[in-house]
Amino acid sequence: MTAAARRTAVVTGASSGIGAATARKLAEAGHHVVLTARRKERIEALAAELTEAGHSAAAHPLDVTDRAAVDAFASTLDRVDVLVNNAGGALGADPVATGDPDEWRRMYEVNVIGVLHVTQALLPALVDSGDGTVVVLSSTAGHATYEGGAGYVAAKNGARVLAETLRLELVGKPVRVIEIAPGMVKTEEFATTRFGGDQEKAAKVYEGVAEPLTAEDVADTVTWTVTRPSHVNIDLLVVRPRAQASNTKVHREL
């Protein structure tokens, strides 16, 4: 495929977990993948890995909460066909009564405002592509509450509503808006980050669950939605492991 014909996919939060796995899957599907994340060394290593495997990839360090940096990044791109808003995360699991406002603010900044920054900056290019796709990685947390999760639930609700509203506002334009809402996904960093590096607390999230989702499972789902025919919009896809019936009902073999 020539460089001119190759579709360009921007993936935020591509330094690990779902973001890195999605970048790999989209590259394998023939996209030129632009990897963004704050950790420069990680995305550069992934871009090198993909290039050595015969794929097309580039790395661009980026903090999605920095609007000036996002705008500067957007100005470097010749074309954008796919945007995967993956950057996000959870902090803490305290009840509302004792939740840390700074953690809530940080979650809202990255999960909602970060999505807004990147989507706004790249939307003109996505429209100009004539066949654009915006993917928002939300969470089942954005669809149902659970104790100790109010801050994250609120942030992911924001991401969900952003996607729903954007879809309404873009109807008639050549851009699809897809929301992927994963349930329990076991990655190397999500739970550890949430609990401030406490490995014991992080392990308890998955304790007794035989097969939680993997980053590759979610990446496969994202890639499937992106590669549907242009007239097919997967508005919302909720993906959970078989052991999880809801945010609060999980089968554990203890």
N, C-alpha and C positions, 0 to 999 in steps of 0.2 A: 504494500500500500504506500502511495506517495505521501510526502509530508502534507501536501495540500489537501489530500483526501482524508487523511487520518483525523478522526474526531478527538477533540481535546477535552479531557475531564480533569477538573480541579477537585482535589480531595483535601478538606481541612482536617486537622488533627491526625495526620498520617504517620506520626512517629511511632505508633504502637497500636496494639489491639485491633479494633474494628477498622480504623482508618487505614492502617498499614495493610491489613488483609484485603480491604476493598481496593486499594491502589493496585495490589498484585492481580486481583481478579479482573479489573478493568483493563489493565495492561495486557493481560492474556487474551482479553476479548478484542484487542486491536486498537485501543485508545492510546493516544499520547497522554500520559498522566502527569499532572503537575502536583507535586507533593508539597503541602504546607503544614507547618507546625512550629512551635517555638524552639524545639530541640534540633538545631542545625545539623549536628553530627549524625543523628539518627536518620533524618530524611535524606541526607546526602548518601549515606550508606545504602539505604533502600533504593534510591535512584540508580546508584552504581550497580546494585544487584540486578535490577530489572534490565538495565542497559546491557549488562554482560550476558543476560539470558536472551538477548535479541529483541527486547521490547523497547519502547520509547518512553523516557521519563526524564523529568527535571525536578530539582528541589528548590524551594523558595522559603526561607525562614519567615515566619509570620505569626504575630499575635493578633487573633481575630478581634480582640477588644480594643485595639489601637486603630482608630478609623483612618488616620493619616497614613499609617503603614499599609492598611488594606487598599486605600485608593492608589497608593504608589505601586503596589503589587498589580492591581488591575490594569494600570497603564502599561505594564510590560507585556501583556498578553495580546497576541495577534488575533486569536479566536478563542471562544469558549462555547462548547456544545453541551457539557454536563457539569453541574456543580453538585458535589456531595457535601452537605453541611454536617460534618461528623464531629467537629470539635465540641467538647462538652464535658460533663462529669458531675459527680456528686461529692458533697462535703458534709460530713457529720450525719448523725442519725438521732439527734436529740428531739424530745417533744417540743411542741410549740412554746410551752411555758418557759423553756430554758434554751431554746435555739439561739445560735450566735448570729446576730444580724449581719456581721461581716461575711460569714460563710454564705448566708442567703444572698447577699449582694453580689458576691463573687460568682455564685452559681447562675444568677440571673444575667450577669454581664456576659459570661461565655456561652451559656445555653440559648439565650434569647438575643441579646444585643449583638453578640458575635455573629449569629446567623443573619441578623438584619444588616450588619455592616457588609458582609461578604455578598449577600444576595443583592443588595442595592448597588454595590460597586460593579458586579458582573452582569446584572440584568440586561443592560443595553446590548452587550455582546451576545448573550443568550438569545435575545430576540432577533438580533441581526443574523444569527446562525441559520435561521429559518426552521430550526428543528432542535430547540433547546430543552433541557431537562434539569429541574431543580429537585434534589433529594434532600429531605430534612430527616435526620436520624433523631427521632424523639425517644419515646420509651413507653412501656405499658404504664409507667409512673404518671405519664401525662393523661392517662385515661381512667385511672382509679387510684384513690388515696390509700395510704397505709400508715399505721402509727410509726412515728419517728422519721417520716419521710416528707413532711410538709414542705420544706424548703426546696427539695429536689422536685417534688410533685408540682409545686407552683411554677418552677422554671420550665419543666418539660410541658406543662400545660400551655405556657407561653409559646414554646416552639410549635406545639400542635396547632394553636390558634393562628399563629403566623402563617403556617403552611395552608391551612384551610382558607384564610382570607386572601392570601396571594393567589390561590387557584381561582377564586371568584373574580378577582381583579384582572387576571390575565386571560380570562376566557375570550376566545376569538383571536388570540395571538399564538404564534407557533412555539409555545413553551408549555411543557407538562410540569406539574407540581406533584411530587410523590412524598408521602410520609411513610417511613418504616419505623415501627414501634416494637423494639425487641423487649422480651421479658428477661429472664435470668440468663445472663451471659457471663461465663467465667473467662476473664482475660487476666493478663499478668499484673495489671495495675488498677483496675477500676475500684474494687473493694478496698485494696490497700490504701489508695489515695483517699477514699471516703473516710477511712478510720485513722487518718494521719500516720500511716506507716505501721499500724498495729497488725501484725501478721496473724495473731491469734483471732482477733475479731473478724478479720477478713476471711479467714478459713471457715468460720462458723456460718457465714452466709451460704456456703455451698455444702455444708456438712451433711452427709448422708444422701445427697442428690447424685444419683448414678451418672447421669449424663446431662449436665447443663449445656446450654448452647455454647458454641465456640465462636471466636471472631470470624473464622472462615464460614461458618453457617450464615451469619448475618451478611457477610460480604457477598456470598453466593446469592442471597436474596436481593441485595441491592443491585447486583449486576443483572440479575434476571429482569427486574423491573425496568432498568435503564435500556436494556436491549430488546424490549418489546417493540412491535411495529409502532411507528410514530403516532398513529391515531389512537393507540391504546394507552390510557392513563390509569395506572394503579394508584388510586387516590390514597388508600391506606392499607398497609399490610402489617398485621400484628403477628409476631413470630415468637413462640415460646417453646421451651423443651417439653416433651411429653409429660414429664414429672410435675409440671407447673400448670395448675388449672386457673389460677388467678394470682394477683400480687401477694395474697395472704394464704393461699392453699397450695402447698408444695409437698409432694410425696418424698419422704426421707427414709432411707433404710438404715436405721440406727440400731 
